[in-house]
Amino acid sequence: MTAPRWLKTAGFYVLVAIIFLQAVFPFYYAILTSLEDGQALFDVNYLPAVFDLSNYRSMLADGVFGKQILNSVFVATVTVAISLFLAITASFALARIRFRGRGLLLLTILSVSMFPQIAVLSGLFELVRAFGLFNSLWSLVFSYMIFTLPFTVWVLTTFMRALPVEIEEAAIMDGASSFTIIRRVFLPLLWPAMVTTGLLAFIQAWNEFLFALTFLSTDSQRTVPVAIALISGRSEFEVPWGNIMAASVIVTLPLVALVLIFQRRIVSGLTAGAVKG
């Protein structure tokens, strides 16, 4: 005996509603909390009861927080740019050049990204200090490459293997160099994969906390995840939830905007990567 069709439809929409509620409610409640101040913070409201922007004004009026947002933008952007540049050239070699140990090298690159951050923290700290990068934003760019570069190399290699060899051979017959082939033949075809991997790498770098907490020591150099975690009240017994939620909403909105802008590219990139492996 099968369930009636209306029951399957109702169950489907109930499941979608549960998933939507579980995903959206935390961010929705953060927005509600960021619009409240004083005693209203401790009242449980599921609909907007007040519309107070004082928490946002407080955070944006603080010049240090604006500088910390720019620090995150710089670190995430430079990390993604360097990762994509190195990943494109590495994936070209791994996908097109036959050499002994190529598969093992690719698996090693992927396995590096699976290490927990805490396992490599002490070694990275020694490298950062040896290079004189402590309390510099370049220390984060250097350390974030550990988890962004293997992922981008793996995905772009998978994409490049799926591209027809004939177009590369035609370019070689026309006298194109390897760099010209990468720039003028492969790059236009790799845009979906580059957008997908670049955006995921950007989100990882934007949200990273442990390395930023360890390698930066001053407020003016910190990135936003650490800055939000260190927001303090007027006394040790006060937790400024309004300011924390306002800061969280401010730093989340750029990511939401990027995902909405590139959502079609992300879906096509992930789908193609899943099929062409």
N, C-alpha and C positions, 0 to 999 in steps of 0.2 A: 504494500500500500504506500503510495507516494504522497508527499505533502501537497496540499493545494497550491496553485500557482501564487495566489495572493499572499499565502503564508511565506513562501520563499522570497517574494518581493519585499514583504514587510521585514523579514529577517535581514535581508541585504541592507535595507536603509537603516535599520537599527544598528547594524555593525558599522556602517559608514559614519553614523552619528557618533558612536562611541569613539571611533578612531579620530574623528575630527575634534571632538571635545577634548580627548586626551592630549592631542597635539597643540591645540590652539588655546585652551583654557589657561595654562601657566602664563603665556605671554599677555593674554587679555587681562588677567588679574594683576600682572605687573603694571600694565597701563593704568588700571583703576587706582592702584596704590600710589602710583607716581603723581596722580592728580589730587591726592589728599594730603592734608597736613595736620599737625597737632593731634588732638584726641581722635579725629576722624580716622587716623591710620589704624586704630585698634577696633573700629566697628567693622563687622563683616557685612560688606555690601557686594551684591553681584551685578548691580546696575549702577551707573554713575550717579552718585549722590551730590558731589560737589565738582567744580571745575576750577581747580586752583593750580596755576602754573608756577607757583613760587619755587617748587623743587627744581624745575627746569631752569628757571632764571638763576637760582643759586648755583647750579652746576656750571652753566654756561658763562656766568659772570666770573667764575674762578678761572683765571688765565691758565693755570697749570693743567686743568682737565682738557682744555682745547689743545694745548701742546701735546698732551698724552694721546689724544685722538690722531693728531698728525704723525706722532711716532708710530702708531699702529698702522696707519696708511702707508708710511714709508717702508716699514719692515715687511708688511705683507706684499706690497707691490714689487719691491726689489727682489724678494724671495721668489715670487712667481715668475718674474722676468728672467732671472738667472736660471731657475729650474727649467723653464720651457726652452731656453736657448741650449742648455747643456743636454736636455732630454731629447731634443730634435736631432742633434748631431749624434748622440749615443744610440738612439733608436735606429737611425739610418745605418750605422755600422752593424748593430745587432740584427737588423732585419735583412740587410742586403749583402753583407760580407760574410763569407763562410770561413770560419776558423775553429780550431779545436777548443772545446770547452765553452762554446757559445751558450749552450743551454744551461750549463752549470753556472756560468757567470750571470745569466738572467735570473735564475732562481736565487742566487746569492744576493743580487740587488733587491729582489722582492722580499727576501727574508729579513734583510736589514730593517725594513720599514715596520716589521712586526715586533721588534724589540720594545719592551716597555721603556718609557722615557727615563725612569729612575735607574735602569740598568746601565745607561750610558752617561748619566749625569756627572759622575766623578771624573770620568775620562775627558768629557767635553770641557769640564771646568778647568782641567789642567791645560788643555789645548788653548782655550780662550785666554787664560792667564799668560801662557807662553807667547801668544801672538800679540799680547798687549791690548786685547779687546774688551777687558772687563769694564763694565758700566758704559759700554758703547752699543749703539743700535746694531752695529755690524756683527756683534757677538750673536744676536738673535738671528740675523740673516744666515750666518755661518751654521748655527745649530739647527735652524729649521730645515735646512737642506737635507738633513738626515731622513725626515719623513716625507718631504715633498718630492725630492728628486727620484727615489725609487718608484714611487707611485706613477709619476709622469713618464718615466722611462718605460715602465711595464706597459702602460696603456698605449703610448704612442708607438711602441714596437709592435704591439698587436695590430694596431691600425695599419702601420706601414707594411707589414707582412701581407695584409689583405689587398693592397693596391697592386694593380697589374704590372708585371715586370716590363711589358711591352712599351709603356710610356717612358720608362727610364731608359730602355734601349734606344728608343727613338731620339731622346734628348742627347744620348751619347753619340749617336750617328751624326747629330747636328753640331757636334763639337762642344757640348756643354760640359763644364767642370762639375765635380761633385757638389761644390757649394752652390753653383747655379741650379743644379738639379733639385737640391733641397729647397732653395729659395723660390724658384719659379715653377717647379713642378709639384713638389710634395706639399709645400705650405698651403696653397689654395685648397688642396684636397683634405688637409688635416684640420681645417678650422673647427669642425664639430668636436673632434677629440681635444683640440687645444683649449677650446672654451670650457669644456667639461672639466678637464684636469686642472686648468688654470683656476677656475672658480672654486673647485674643491680644495686645491692647495691654498688659495687665498683665505678660505674660511678656516682651514686648519691653522694657518699662521695668525689670523686675526684673533682666534679664541685661545691660543696656547697660553698656558699659565706658569708651568713649573720652571721652564728655562728662563722666562721673563722675570720670575721672582728671584731666581738664583744669580743671574748674570748682570742685573741692573740694581743699583743701590740708591739712586736719588729719584725724587719725585719728577723732576724735569725730564728724566730719561725713560721713565716707566711707560709701559703700554697699557691699554685700557683694562684688560682683565685683572691685572695686579692693582691698578689704580682703584677700580671699583671695590676689590676685596679689602683695600686698606682705607676706605672712607670711614672716618670716625666721627662720633658725635661730640657734643660739648663736654661730656664727662665719660668716664670709662664705663658707666652703667647705661649709657644711651646708645642705641643702635639706630642710626638715621635711615630707616627703611624708605622714606620718601625720596631722599637723595639717591640712595642705592638703586631704587627702581627707576627713577628718572634717568640716571646714567646708563642703566642697562637698556632701557628703551632707545636712548640716543644711539648707542653703539650697535644695536641690533638692526635698526632701520636700514642702514646701508646694505647689509647682507640680504635683507628681505627684498630691497629694490633690485639688487644684482640678480637674485634668483628669479624674480618676476620678469626682468628684462630678457634673461637668457634661458628661460625655462624650456623653450622648444629645442634650443641647441643642446641643453643638458640631457633631455630625454633621448634625442636622436643619437647623441654621442654615447650614452650608456648602453642603449639598445644595440647600436652597431658594434660596440666593443664586446658585448656579450655574444653576438652571433659570429663575429669574424675570428674569434680566438681559435 
